[in-house]
């Protein structure tokens, strides 16, 4: 901004305005996540997760082992979520006991808590590693995000995995900012090991974050020993998680048996075949259907990150967030039966932060040409456009998920709803 603009919009004033806006947006996001909870119909997965958690709440480990035996013996059940995802079912069982609710509503409340937690983590990430206005834009779009609101009202594992993955990403950001703060490796490994037992795809976010840190250690510190220690402790943690899972379910062979059954059943899963397959670009089409403005801003943000200051800490962290986003998109593209937006839940916060960076990049391109009233007119138009975009996104959520009541975020369901 010019000197005159800086004097009018001083740091203290900008901070105060940003804080008020962020608080208002957080409150809005929380209220919206507790709205529209009168769900007409639940998806089959929600019923499976709930029944598994009820048995865990009642019988603990013995209940889990009984579920394993029943699952392996019933070929028809192999197309449904397996009972080895104890990182979620045991947490859901605790929630059930705490709120004394033993139906799908308990899973919904857990998803809501994780979604609200993601909003706060977005603010923390944005203020810590971007700037206040990037954070404001990202939080505005995230608070009304059709895909995040859809997951928040459902008893799915994807909300919990998204929050756990976001905590993992935050650890990576802190270590990227200063690799000397070794204390961050402890929560990194603990959360990463939790991700593995939440859902099988948890290994993807953990693996990507390990690649992130390995690259930072190898390229920045150029230390073979530290790189080797990172890999060694990661493998040790994974082994411990597998050992714990094996103990709970009654042996590692039972885990391998279930994974084989899931793999064998996928070609017979008519829902996955009919609704979660298609050309590679369909997953991008799904994002476009849900948030077209966000989709465009994210592309602009990616361009801006790579065309801007390559040595700024913000740029380095933004590039790694882009790495997470693109890697998850790549996994959904190359993996059969993965064309579902909820499988991208870990990327929602990075996605919206890059959206905010995209708008910031656009403003930075023209700010030197904006003087006096033109500057204020541009700010007013930008604010109005953001308000219209947020209203449009929320109306899209209402139309697709509330009025039409689709029970999943698979690409075919989205295409049929527009």
RODRENVEX-124950 format. One record per residue (C-alpha): residue in three letters; x, y, z. Coordinates in pm, 1 decimal, padded with zeros to 6 digits. Layout:
! RODRENVEX-124950
(tordren 'ALA'; (X; Y; Z)),
...
! end
This chain:
! RODRENVEX-124950
(tordren 'UNK'; (00000.0; 00000.0; 00000.0)),
(tordren 'UNK'; (00106.5; 00357.7; -00047.3)),
(tordren 'UNK'; (00225.9; 00576.3; 00239.2)),
(tordren 'UNK'; (-00103.4; 00765.1; 00253.6)),
(tordren 'UNK'; (-00299.6; 00442.1; 00269.2)),
(tordren 'UNK'; (-00071.9; 00305.1; 00540.8)),
(tordren 'UNK'; (-00117.8; 00619.5; 00750.8)),
(tordren 'UNK'; (-00496.4; 00594.8; 00724.0)),
(tordren 'UNK'; (-00506.7; 00218.6; 00768.0)),
(tordren 'UNK'; (-00252.4; 00195.1; 01052.7)),
(tordren 'UNK'; (-00135.0; -00135.1; 01197.8)),
(tordren 'UNK'; (-00338.4; -00092.1; 01514.6)),
(tordren 'UNK'; (-00658.1; -00017.5; 01322.5)),
(tordren 'UNK'; (-00602.7; -00304.3; 01080.2)),
(tordren 'UNK'; (-00536.2; -00546.5; 01366.6)),
(tordren 'UNK'; (-00851.2; -00437.2; 01548.5)),
(tordren 'UNK'; (-01065.5; -00467.5; 01235.1)),
(tordren 'UNK'; (-00918.4; -00807.5; 01151.1)),
(tordren 'UNK'; (-00975.9; -00940.5; 01504.4)),
(tordren 'UNK'; (-01340.1; -00827.9; 01503.6)),
(tordren 'UNK'; (-01399.3; -00983.6; 01161.5)),
(tordren 'UNK'; (-01228.5; -01311.2; 01255.8)),
(tordren 'UNK'; (-01432.7; -01339.9; 01575.6)),
(tordren 'UNK'; (-01754.5; -01270.9; 01382.8)),
(tordren 'UNK'; (-01665.6; -01528.4; 01118.9)),
(tordren 'UNK'; (-01574.9; -01790.4; 01380.4)),
(tordren 'UNK'; (-01909.1; -01733.1; 01552.0)),
(tordren 'UNK'; (-02088.0; -01757.5; 01215.7)),
(tordren 'UNK'; (-01906.7; -02079.2; 01128.4)),
(tordren 'UNK'; (-01993.5; -02233.9; 01465.9)),
(tordren 'UNK'; (-02361.7; -02136.7; 01438.2)),
(tordren 'UNK'; (-02388.2; -02275.5; 01084.9)),
(tordren 'UNK'; (-02238.2; -02606.8; 01195.9)),
(tordren 'UNK'; (-02503.9; -02647.6; 01462.5)),
(tordren 'UNK'; (-02779.0; -02564.6; 01212.8)),
(tordren 'UNK'; (-02966.1; -02801.2; 00980.4)),
(tordren 'UNK'; (-02908.5; -03110.0; 01196.7)),
(tordren 'UNK'; (-03251.3; -03254.6; 01123.8)),
(tordren 'UNK'; (-03110.2; -03510.8; 00881.4)),
(tordren 'UNK'; (-03373.2; -03693.5; 00677.3)),
(tordren 'UNK'; (-03166.7; -03998.7; 00588.0)),
(tordren 'UNK'; (-02833.1; -04143.1; 00687.6)),
(tordren 'UNK'; (-02580.7; -04308.5; 00459.0)),
(tordren 'UNK'; (-02501.5; -04680.0; 00511.9)),
(tordren 'UNK'; (-02149.5; -04594.2; 00633.2)),
(tordren 'UNK'; (-02291.9; -04383.3; 00914.6)),
(tordren 'UNK'; (-02499.0; -04674.8; 01037.3)),
(tordren 'UNK'; (-02196.3; -04905.5; 01026.5)),
(tordren 'UNK'; (-01971.9; -04664.0; 01219.9)),
(tordren 'UNK'; (-02243.5; -04608.5; 01478.8)),
(tordren 'UNK'; (-02315.9; -04977.6; 01536.1)),
(tordren 'UNK'; (-01943.5; -05051.2; 01568.7)),
(tordren 'UNK'; (-01897.0; -04770.7; 01822.6)),
(tordren 'UNK'; (-02198.0; -04887.9; 02026.2)),
(tordren 'UNK'; (-02047.2; -05234.2; 02058.8)),
(tordren 'UNK'; (-01710.0; -05084.0; 02153.1)),
(tordren 'UNK'; (-01878.0; -04863.0; 02413.3)),
(tordren 'UNK'; (-02050.1; -05167.3; 02561.9)),
(tordren 'UNK'; (-01784.4; -05438.1; 02536.6)),
(tordren 'UNK'; (-01451.4; -05268.1; 02464.0)),
(tordren 'UNK'; (-01177.1; -05481.2; 02309.0)),
(tordren 'UNK'; (-01383.6; -05798.9; 02325.8)),
(tordren 'UNK'; (-01654.4; -05625.6; 02126.8)),
(tordren 'UNK'; (-01400.9; -05521.2; 01863.0)),
(tordren 'UNK'; (-01271.1; -05877.2; 01828.3)),
(tordren 'UNK'; (-01625.2; -06004.9; 01792.9)),
(tordren 'UNK'; (-01688.1; -05748.6; 01519.7)),
(tordren 'UNK'; (-01373.9; -05864.6; 01340.6)),
(tordren 'UNK'; (-01489.0; -06224.1; 01344.8)),
(tordren 'UNK'; (-01836.3; -06136.0; 01217.8)),
(tordren 'UNK'; (-01694.0; -05911.5; 00945.5)),
(tordren 'UNK'; (-01454.0; -06175.9; 00814.5)),
(tordren 'UNK'; (-01725.5; -06441.1; 00816.3)),
(tordren 'UNK'; (-01982.3; -06233.4; 00624.7)),
(tordren 'UNK'; (-01883.2; -06172.8; 00262.5)),
(tordren 'UNK'; (-02170.6; -05928.8; 00214.5)),
(tordren 'UNK'; (-02023.1; -05692.8; 00474.6)),
(tordren 'UNK'; (-01686.2; -05657.0; 00299.8)),
(tordren 'UNK'; (-01807.2; -05359.3; 00093.4)),
(tordren 'UNK'; (-01869.1; -05164.0; 00415.3)),
(tordren 'UNK'; (-01615.5; -04992.8; 00645.3)),
(tordren 'UNK'; (-01409.7; -05254.0; 00833.6)),
(tordren 'UNK'; (-01401.7; -05256.7; 01216.6)),
(tordren 'UNK'; (-01024.5; -05197.7; 01232.6)),
(tordren 'UNK'; (-01055.2; -04816.6; 01233.2)),
(tordren 'UNK'; (-01021.6; -04800.7; 01610.0)),
(tordren 'UNK'; (-00878.0; -04448.3; 01610.1)),
(tordren 'UNK'; (-01228.8; -04335.0; 01521.9)),
(tordren 'UNK'; (-01463.0; -04593.7; 01671.9)),
(tordren 'UNK'; (-01306.8; -04577.4; 02019.0)),
(tordren 'UNK'; (-01320.0; -04196.9; 02014.4)),
(tordren 'UNK'; (-01683.2; -04211.5; 01901.2)),
(tordren 'UNK'; (-01757.0; -04461.4; 02179.0)),
(tordren 'UNK'; (-01620.4; -04212.3; 02433.0)),
(tordren 'UNK'; (-01838.2; -03935.4; 02288.2)),
(tordren 'UNK'; (-02141.5; -04164.4; 02311.2)),
(tordren 'UNK'; (-02077.2; -04226.0; 02678.5)),
(tordren 'UNK'; (-02010.9; -03859.8; 02756.1)),
(tordren 'UNK'; (-02327.4; -03726.5; 02589.1)),
(tordren 'UNK'; (-02529.5; -04044.7; 02660.9)),
(tordren 'UNK'; (-02642.5; -04067.6; 02299.6)),
(tordren 'UNK'; (-02603.4; -04400.9; 02122.1)),
(tordren 'UNK'; (-02711.2; -04327.3; 01767.2)),
(tordren 'UNK'; (-02581.8; -04136.8; 01463.9)),
(tordren 'UNK'; (-02621.4; -03803.9; 01641.9)),
(tordren 'UNK'; (-02311.7; -03879.2; 01851.9)),
(tordren 'UNK'; (-02103.2; -03907.6; 01535.4)),
(tordren 'UNK'; (-02252.8; -03583.3; 01407.7)),
(tordren 'UNK'; (-02153.3; -03399.8; 01726.2)),
(tordren 'UNK'; (-01802.2; -03540.2; 01694.6)),
(tordren 'UNK'; (-01783.6; -03421.3; 01333.8)),
(tordren 'UNK'; (-01909.2; -03077.0; 01437.6)),
(tordren 'UNK'; (-01642.2; -03048.5; 01707.5)),
(tordren 'UNK'; (-01371.5; -03145.0; 01458.6)),
(tordren 'UNK'; (-01504.7; -02898.7; 01201.3)),
(tordren 'UNK'; (-01505.7; -02617.5; 01458.0)),
(tordren 'UNK'; (-01155.7; -02719.9; 01560.0)),
(tordren 'UNK'; (-01052.9; -02692.4; 01194.1)),
(tordren 'UNK'; (-01186.4; -02333.5; 01184.8)),
(tordren 'UNK'; (-00967.0; -02239.5; 01481.2)),
(tordren 'UNK'; (-00668.6; -02418.6; 01328.9)),
(tordren 'UNK'; (-00723.4; -02224.6; 01006.3)),
(tordren 'UNK'; (-00702.1; -01899.7; 01202.7)),
(tordren 'UNK'; (-00388.4; -02018.8; 01381.1)),
(tordren 'UNK'; (-00220.9; -02129.6; 01058.2)),
(tordren 'UNK'; (-00326.5; -01816.8; 00873.2)),
(tordren 'UNK'; (-00209.6; -01567.2; 01134.2)),
(tordren 'UNK'; (00106.3; -01762.5; 01210.4)),
(tordren 'UNK'; (00226.3; -01827.8; 00856.4)),
(tordren 'UNK'; (00031.5; -01596.2; 00621.9)),
(tordren 'UNK'; (-00126.7; -01262.5; 00720.8)),
(tordren 'UNK'; (-00448.6; -01134.9; 00873.5)),
(tordren 'UNK'; (-00628.4; -01058.6; 00546.8)),
(tordren 'UNK'; (-00541.5; -01390.5; 00385.7)),
(tordren 'UNK'; (-00675.8; -01548.0; 00705.1)),
(tordren 'UNK'; (-00997.2; -01342.8; 00694.0)),
(tordren 'UNK'; (-01069.2; -01447.6; 00333.9)),
(tordren 'UNK'; (-00985.7; -01812.2; 00404.1)),
(tordren 'UNK'; (-01204.4; -01821.6; 00716.6)),
(tordren 'UNK'; (-01494.5; -01652.2; 00536.4)),
(tordren 'UNK'; (-01492.9; -01916.2; 00263.1)),
(tordren 'UNK'; (-01432.2; -02205.2; 00504.1)),
(tordren 'UNK'; (-01711.0; -02096.8; 00740.3)),
(tordren 'UNK'; (-01968.3; -02141.5; 00459.9)),
(tordren 'UNK'; (-01786.2; -02422.8; 00277.2)),
(tordren 'UNK'; (-02048.0; -02659.2; 00127.2)),
(tordren 'UNK'; (-01819.7; -02962.9; 00155.1)),
(tordren 'UNK'; (-01710.0; -02894.6; 00512.5)),
(tordren 'UNK'; (-02065.8; -02821.2; 00626.8)),
(tordren 'UNK'; (-02179.8; -03143.4; 00458.6)),
(tordren 'UNK'; (-01921.6; -03349.1; 00649.2)),
(tordren 'UNK'; (-01986.7; -03165.9; 00977.8)),
(tordren 'UNK'; (-02349.6; -03285.2; 00991.6)),
(tordren 'UNK'; (-02267.5; -03649.6; 00920.7)),
(tordren 'UNK'; (-02135.4; -03937.3; 01130.4)),
(tordren 'UNK'; (-01834.8; -04001.2; 00903.6)),
(tordren 'UNK'; (-01470.2; -04055.6; 00989.1)),
(tordren 'UNK'; (-01358.0; -03793.0; 00739.3)),
(tordren 'UNK'; (-01410.9; -03500.1; 00975.6)),
(tordren 'UNK'; (-01195.3; -03657.5; 01245.7)),
(tordren 'UNK'; (-00923.6; -03752.0; 00995.7)),
(tordren 'UNK'; (-00933.1; -03397.4; 00853.6)),
(tordren 'UNK'; (-00875.4; -03246.8; 01197.8)),
(tordren 'UNK'; (-00600.9; -03494.5; 01287.3)),
(tordren 'UNK'; (-00433.5; -03436.0; 00951.8)),
(tordren 'UNK'; (-00457.5; -03061.0; 01005.0)),
(tordren 'UNK'; (-00279.4; -03094.0; 01340.6)),
(tordren 'UNK'; (-00011.3; -03294.5; 01162.2)),
(tordren 'UNK'; (00024.6; -03024.4; 00896.6)),
(tordren 'UNK'; (00054.8; -02758.6; 01166.6)),
(tordren 'UNK'; (00344.9; -02948.4; 01324.5)),
(tordren 'UNK'; (00514.6; -02953.4; 00984.0)),
(tordren 'UNK'; (00464.9; -02578.5; 00946.8)),
(tordren 'UNK'; (00619.9; -02509.1; 01287.4)),
(tordren 'UNK'; (00918.9; -02728.5; 01208.3)),
(tordren 'UNK'; (00955.0; -02566.9; 00865.6)),
(tordren 'UNK'; (00965.0; -02226.2; 01033.2)),
(tordren 'UNK'; (01241.8; -02344.6; 01265.1)),
(tordren 'UNK'; (01387.8; -02695.4; 01241.3)),
(tordren 'UNK'; (01573.0; -02642.3; 01568.1)),
(tordren 'UNK'; (01250.7; -02676.1; 01769.2)),
(tordren 'UNK'; (01271.8; -03052.6; 01797.3)),
(tordren 'UNK'; (00987.9; -03060.4; 02051.8)),
(tordren 'UNK'; (00738.9; -03044.3; 01761.3)),
(tordren 'UNK'; (00846.1; -03391.1; 01648.7)),
(tordren 'UNK'; (00675.0; -03545.3; 01951.1)),
(tordren 'UNK'; (00317.7; -03435.7; 01864.8)),
(tordren 'UNK'; (00400.6; -03497.6; 01498.8)),
(tordren 'UNK'; (00473.5; -03865.0; 01557.1)),
(tordren 'UNK'; (00188.8; -03913.2; 01806.4)),
(tordren 'UNK'; (-00072.2; -03755.2; 01577.0)),
(tordren 'UNK'; (00068.1; -03933.1; 01271.2)),
(tordren 'UNK'; (00034.2; -04268.4; 01443.4)),
(tordren 'UNK'; (-00323.1; -04179.4; 01540.6)),
(tordren 'UNK'; (-00402.8; -04095.5; 01176.0)),
(tordren 'UNK'; (-00301.1; -04447.1; 01072.7)),
(tordren 'UNK'; (-00563.1; -04611.5; 01292.1)),
(tordren 'UNK'; (-00840.9; -04360.1; 01216.1)),
(tordren 'UNK'; (-00867.2; -04474.8; 00856.8)),
(tordren 'UNK'; (-00646.7; -04656.0; 00609.4)),
(tordren 'UNK'; (-00601.5; -04335.8; 00407.5)),
(tordren 'UNK'; (-00449.9; -04177.8; 00719.0)),
(tordren 'UNK'; (-00119.5; -04325.4; 00607.3)),
(tordren 'UNK'; (-00136.4; -04093.6; 00303.7)),
(tordren 'UNK'; (-00142.7; -03768.6; 00499.7)),
(tordren 'UNK'; (00117.8; -03903.5; 00743.0)),
(tordren 'UNK'; (00340.6; -04016.6; 00457.2)),
(tordren 'UNK'; (00310.6; -03682.7; 00276.4)),
(tordren 'UNK'; (00400.6; -03494.0; 00592.9)),
(tordren 'UNK'; (00701.2; -03720.9; 00649.7)),
(tordren 'UNK'; (00813.0; -03646.5; 00292.4)),
(tordren 'UNK'; (00770.8; -03275.0; 00369.8)),
(tordren 'UNK'; (00990.8; -03290.0; 00680.8)),
(tordren 'UNK'; (01242.9; -03524.4; 00522.4)),
(tordren 'UNK'; (01289.6; -03278.8; 00234.9)),
(tordren 'UNK'; (01332.4; -02988.6; 00478.0)),
(tordren 'UNK'; (01589.1; -03174.4; 00687.8)),
(tordren 'UNK'; (01776.4; -03316.4; 00389.5)),
(tordren 'UNK'; (01782.8; -02996.8; 00182.4)),
(tordren 'UNK'; (01800.8; -02727.3; 00450.8)),
(tordren 'UNK'; (02013.2; -02890.0; 00718.4)),
(tordren 'UNK'; (02184.9; -03135.0; 00481.1)),
(tordren 'UNK'; (02210.4; -03385.3; 00762.1)),
(tordren 'UNK'; (02209.0; -03754.7; 00675.5)),
(tordren 'UNK'; (02190.8; -03851.5; 01042.8)),
(tordren 'UNK'; (01885.2; -03634.4; 01114.8)),
(tordren 'UNK'; (01714.5; -03756.2; 00797.7)),
(tordren 'UNK'; (01780.9; -04116.7; 00897.3)),
(tordren 'UNK'; (01652.1; -04054.0; 01250.7)),
(tordren 'UNK'; (01331.9; -03901.2; 01110.9)),
(tordren 'UNK'; (01266.0; -04210.2; 00900.2)),
(tordren 'UNK'; (01364.9; -04446.6; 01182.7)),
(tordren 'UNK'; (01135.6; -04288.7; 01441.1)),
(tordren 'UNK'; (00852.2; -04270.9; 01187.3)),
(tordren 'UNK'; (00883.1; -04640.8; 01108.9)),
(tordren 'UNK'; (00908.0; -04719.3; 01479.7)),
(tordren 'UNK'; (00589.7; -04524.4; 01548.0)),
(tordren 'UNK'; (00406.0; -04697.1; 01264.0)),
(tordren 'UNK'; (00516.9; -05033.0; 01401.8)),
(tordren 'UNK'; (00382.0; -04940.1; 01745.9)),
(tordren 'UNK'; (00047.8; -04834.7; 01594.2)),
(tordren 'UNK'; (00023.5; -05162.1; 01402.3)),
(tordren 'UNK'; (00113.1; -05353.4; 01718.7)),
(tordren 'UNK'; (-00158.9; -05172.2; 01918.0)),
(tordren 'UNK'; (-00412.3; -05233.0; 01642.7)),
(tordren 'UNK'; (-00309.4; -05598.3; 01624.6)),
(tordren 'UNK'; (-00352.8; -05634.2; 02001.1)),
(tordren 'UNK'; (-00698.8; -05477.5; 01994.9)),
(tordren 'UNK'; (-00832.5; -05680.9; 01700.0)),
(tordren 'UNK'; (-00672.8; -06008.4; 01805.5)),
(tordren 'UNK'; (-00361.6; -06034.9; 01591.2)),
(tordren 'UNK'; (-00198.6; -05881.8; 01286.2)),
(tordren 'UNK'; (-00310.6; -06172.6; 01062.6)),
(tordren 'UNK'; (-00669.7; -06065.9; 01124.1)),
(tordren 'UNK'; (-00583.0; -05714.8; 01003.2)),
(tordren 'UNK'; (-00429.2; -05854.2; 00685.1)),
(tordren 'UNK'; (-00731.6; -06077.8; 00634.2)),
(tordren 'UNK'; (-00968.4; -05781.9; 00657.3)),
(tordren 'UNK'; (-00760.2; -05569.7; 00420.4)),
(tordren 'UNK'; (-00763.5; -05854.1; 00168.3)),
(tordren 'UNK'; (-01141.0; -05884.9; 00198.8)),
(tordren 'UNK'; (-01185.0; -05509.0; 00144.5)),
(tordren 'UNK'; (-00963.2; -05522.1; -00163.1)),
(tordren 'UNK'; (-01144.3; -05826.6; -00303.9)),
(tordren 'UNK'; (-01486.6; -05670.6; -00245.6)),
(tordren 'UNK'; (-01421.3; -05337.6; -00415.7)),
(tordren 'UNK'; (-01493.0; -05464.0; -00771.5)),
(tordren 'UNK'; (-01833.6; -05583.0; -00645.1)),
(tordren 'UNK'; (-01922.8; -05257.3; -00468.8)),
(tordren 'UNK'; (-02190.4; -05120.2; -00700.1)),
(tordren 'UNK'; (-02199.6; -04781.5; -00526.8)),
(tordren 'UNK'; (-01825.0; -04731.1; -00566.4)),
(tordren 'UNK'; (-01842.5; -04842.7; -00929.4)),
(tordren 'UNK'; (-02143.8; -04631.0; -01023.7)),
(tordren 'UNK'; (-02083.8; -04318.2; -00814.7)),
(tordren 'UNK'; (-01709.8; -04296.1; -00739.5)),
(tordren 'UNK'; (-01552.2; -04370.4; -01075.1)),
(tordren 'UNK'; (-01506.5; -04161.4; -01386.6)),
(tordren 'UNK'; (-01255.2; -03957.5; -01587.5)),
(tordren 'UNK'; (-00964.6; -03807.1; -01392.1)),
(tordren 'UNK'; (-01100.2; -03452.6; -01414.9)),
(tordren 'UNK'; (-01426.7; -03540.6; -01240.0)),
(tordren 'UNK'; (-01278.0; -03476.4; -00895.7)),
(tordren 'UNK'; (-01193.2; -03122.8; -01011.3)),
(tordren 'UNK'; (-01545.8; -03090.1; -01145.8)),
(tordren 'UNK'; (-01674.0; -03177.6; -00800.2)),
(tordren 'UNK'; (-01479.4; -02889.3; -00646.3)),
(tordren 'UNK'; (-01608.1; -02659.6; -00920.1)),
(tordren 'UNK'; (-01967.7; -02761.8; -00850.5)),
(tordren 'UNK'; (-01936.7; -02691.7; -00478.5)),
(tordren 'UNK'; (-01724.8; -02376.2; -00477.5)),
(tordren 'UNK'; (-01649.7; -02230.9; -00822.9)),
(tordren 'UNK'; (-01506.5; -01904.9; -00686.0)),
(tordren 'UNK'; (-01288.1; -02095.0; -00442.1)),
(tordren 'UNK'; (-01167.7; -02320.1; -00721.8)),
(tordren 'UNK'; (-01058.6; -02018.7; -00929.4)),
(tordren 'UNK'; (-00899.2; -01840.2; -00632.7)),
(tordren 'UNK'; (-00703.8; -02154.1; -00542.2)),
(tordren 'UNK'; (-00559.6; -02174.4; -00894.4)),
(tordren 'UNK'; (-00466.6; -01806.5; -00876.3)),
(tordren 'UNK'; (-00315.0; -01865.3; -00533.1)),
(tordren 'UNK'; (-00100.1; -02151.1; -00661.8)),
(tordren 'UNK'; (00024.2; -01929.1; -00943.0)),
(tordren 'UNK'; (00086.5; -01641.7; -00703.2)),
(tordren 'UNK'; (00284.4; -01856.2; -00460.0)),
(tordren 'UNK'; (00522.7; -01974.5; -00730.6)),
(tordren 'UNK'; (00551.8; -01634.6; -00899.9)),
(tordren 'UNK'; (00599.4; -01433.9; -00580.1)),
(tordren 'UNK'; (00888.7; -01410.0; -00334.8)),
(tordren 'UNK'; (01035.8; -01759.1; -00343.0)),
(tordren 'UNK'; (01246.3; -01711.9; -00031.2)),
(tordren 'UNK'; (00980.4; -01582.2; 00207.7)),
(tordren 'UNK'; (00883.1; -01821.9; 00487.3)),
(tordren 'UNK'; (00518.6; -01773.9; 00392.1)),
(tordren 'UNK'; (00597.8; -01884.2; 00036.5)),
(tordren 'UNK'; (00784.5; -02196.1; 00149.7)),
(tordren 'UNK'; (00498.9; -02310.7; 00374.3)),
(tordren 'UNK'; (00239.1; -02222.8; 00109.7)),
(tordren 'UNK'; (00425.9; -02438.7; -00141.6)),
(tordren 'UNK'; (00414.5; -02734.7; 00094.0)),
(tordren 'UNK'; (00041.6; -02681.3; 00151.2)),
(tordren 'UNK'; (00001.3; -02686.8; -00227.3)),
(tordren 'UNK'; (00202.7; -03009.2; -00227.8)),
(tordren 'UNK'; (-00049.6; -03162.1; 00015.6)),
(tordren 'UNK'; (-00346.3; -03045.7; -00194.4)),
(tordren 'UNK'; (-00210.2; -03167.4; -00526.9)),
(tordren 'UNK'; (-00088.4; -03497.0; -00380.7)),
(tordren 'UNK'; (-00433.6; -03577.4; -00241.3)),
(tordren 'UNK'; (-00593.4; -03485.8; -00573.1)),
(tordren 'UNK'; (-00344.2; -03713.3; -00747.3)),
(tordren 'UNK'; (-00429.7; -04001.1; -00510.8)),
(tordren 'UNK'; (-00801.8; -03967.4; -00583.9)),
(tordren 'UNK'; (-00729.9; -03956.5; -00956.4)),
(tordren 'UNK'; (-00501.1; -04261.3; -00979.9)),
(tordren 'UNK'; (-00682.7; -04474.9; -00721.5)),
(tordren 'UNK'; (-00991.7; -04657.6; -00839.4)),
(tordren 'UNK'; (-01325.5; -04578.8; -00669.2)),
(tordren 'UNK'; (-01195.1; -04259.9; -00501.3)),
(tordren 'UNK'; (-01400.0; -03991.5; -00677.9)),
(tordren 'UNK'; (-01548.9; -03848.8; -00360.1)),
(tordren 'UNK'; (-01493.2; -03501.3; -00218.8)),
(tordren 'UNK'; (-01498.2; -03620.7; 00141.2)),
(tordren 'UNK'; (-01178.6; -03813.3; 00074.7)),
(tordren 'UNK'; (-01016.3; -03469.9; 00029.7)),
(tordren 'UNK'; (-01126.8; -03344.1; 00372.1)),
(tordren 'UNK'; (-00767.0; -03311.8; 00496.1)),
(tordren 'UNK'; (-00703.6; -03052.8; 00223.4)),
(tordren 'UNK'; (-00997.1; -02820.2; 00296.8)),
(tordren 'UNK'; (-00808.5; -02577.9; 00524.3)),
(tordren 'UNK'; (-00496.7; -02566.6; 00300.4)),
(tordren 'UNK'; (-00730.3; -02517.3; 00002.5)),
(tordren 'UNK'; (-00899.8; -02214.2; 00155.2)),
(tordren 'UNK'; (-00572.0; -02065.7; 00277.7)),
(tordren 'UNK'; (-00440.6; -02080.6; -00077.7)),
(tordren 'UNK'; (-00769.0; -01919.1; -00189.5)),
(tordren 'UNK'; (-00697.9; -01633.8; 00049.5)),
(tordren 'UNK'; (-00343.5; -01611.2; -00082.7)),
(tordren 'UNK'; (-00486.4; -01599.0; -00434.8)),
(tordren 'UNK'; (-00698.0; -01293.0; -00360.8)),
(tordren 'UNK'; (-00405.6; -01130.2; -00179.9)),
(tordren 'UNK'; (-00188.3; -01192.8; -00486.9)),
(tordren 'UNK'; (-00445.6; -01026.3; -00714.2)),
(tordren 'UNK'; (-00459.4; -00722.1; -00488.7)),
(tordren 'UNK'; (-00079.3; -00702.9; -00474.2)),
(tordren 'UNK'; (-00066.3; -00687.9; -00853.9)),
(tordren 'UNK'; (-00279.4; -00373.5; -00871.0)),
(tordren 'UNK'; (-00221.5; -00201.9; -00536.4)),
(tordren 'UNK'; (00045.3; 00036.6; -00672.5)),
(tordren 'UNK'; (-00205.4; 00167.2; -00926.1)),
(tordren 'UNK'; (-00476.5; 00233.0; -00667.5)),
(tordren 'UNK'; (-00482.0; 00584.8; -00530.2)),
(tordren 'UNK'; (-00728.6; 00771.5; -00312.2)),
(tordren 'UNK'; (-01093.4; 00700.3; -00389.5)),
(tordren 'UNK'; (-01004.4; 00429.8; -00641.3)),
(tordren 'UNK'; (-00836.7; 00236.3; -00362.5)),
(tordren 'UNK'; (-01140.8; 00255.6; -00134.4)),
(tordren 'UNK'; (-01375.1; 00172.8; -00421.9)),
(tordren 'UNK'; (-01167.5; -00135.1; -00500.2)),
(tordren 'UNK'; (-01174.4; -00247.0; -00137.8)),
(tordren 'UNK'; (-01551.8; -00197.4; -00125.3)),
(tordren 'UNK'; (-01604.2; -00395.5; -00447.2)),
(tordren 'UNK'; (-01379.9; -00675.1; -00318.6)),
(tordren 'UNK'; (-01568.8; -00696.7; 00010.5)),
(tordren 'UNK'; (-01902.3; -00701.1; -00173.8)),
(tordren 'UNK'; (-01779.3; -00972.3; -00410.4)),
(tordren 'UNK'; (-01661.3; -01185.6; -00117.7)),
(tordren 'UNK'; (-01996.9; -01142.7; 00054.8)),
(tordren 'UNK'; (-02180.6; -01252.4; -00260.3)),
(tordren 'UNK'; (-01946.5; -01551.6; -00303.3)),
(tordren 'UNK'; (-01998.3; -01664.1; 00056.5)),
(tordren 'UNK'; (-02376.9; -01629.9; 00026.6)),
(tordren 'UNK'; (-02368.6; -01825.7; -00299.1)),
(tordren 'UNK'; (-02160.1; -02104.7; -00144.8)),
(tordren 'UNK'; (-02393.9; -02135.7; 00151.7)),
(tordren 'UNK'; (-02700.1; -02137.6; -00073.6)),
(tordren 'UNK'; (-02532.1; -02411.4; -00276.3)),
(tordren 'UNK'; (-02491.0; -02616.2; 00042.1)),
(tordren 'UNK'; (-02856.7; -02560.2; 00127.6)),
(tordren 'UNK'; (-02974.4; -02657.0; -00220.5)),
(tordren 'UNK'; (-02760.4; -02970.1; -00261.8)),
(tordren 'UNK'; (-02740.1; -03115.8; 00087.2)),
(tordren 'UNK'; (-03050.0; -02985.8; 00264.5)),
(tordren 'UNK'; (-03324.8; -02946.3; 00004.5)),
(tordren 'UNK'; (-03218.3; -03230.1; -00224.0)),
(tordren 'UNK'; (-03080.8; -03428.5; 00067.3)),
(tordren 'UNK'; (-02797.1; -03615.9; -00103.3)),
(tordren 'UNK'; (-02631.4; -03852.5; 00144.6)),
(tordren 'UNK'; (-02274.0; -03840.9; 00019.6)),
(tordren 'UNK'; (-02030.9; -03613.9; -00165.7)),
(tordren 'UNK'; (-01943.5; -03855.0; -00446.1)),
(tordren 'UNK'; (-01895.4; -03684.5; -00781.4)),
(tordren 'UNK'; (-02187.5; -03850.1; -00958.5)),
(tordren 'UNK'; (-02426.6; -03748.4; -00680.7)),
(tordren 'UNK'; (-02302.4; -03391.8; -00709.4)),
(tordren 'UNK'; (-02340.4; -03391.5; -01088.2)),
(tordren 'UNK'; (-02695.4; -03525.5; -01055.5)),
(tordren 'UNK'; (-02783.2; -03256.7; -00800.8)),
(tordren 'UNK'; (-02711.3; -02958.0; -01025.5)),
! end
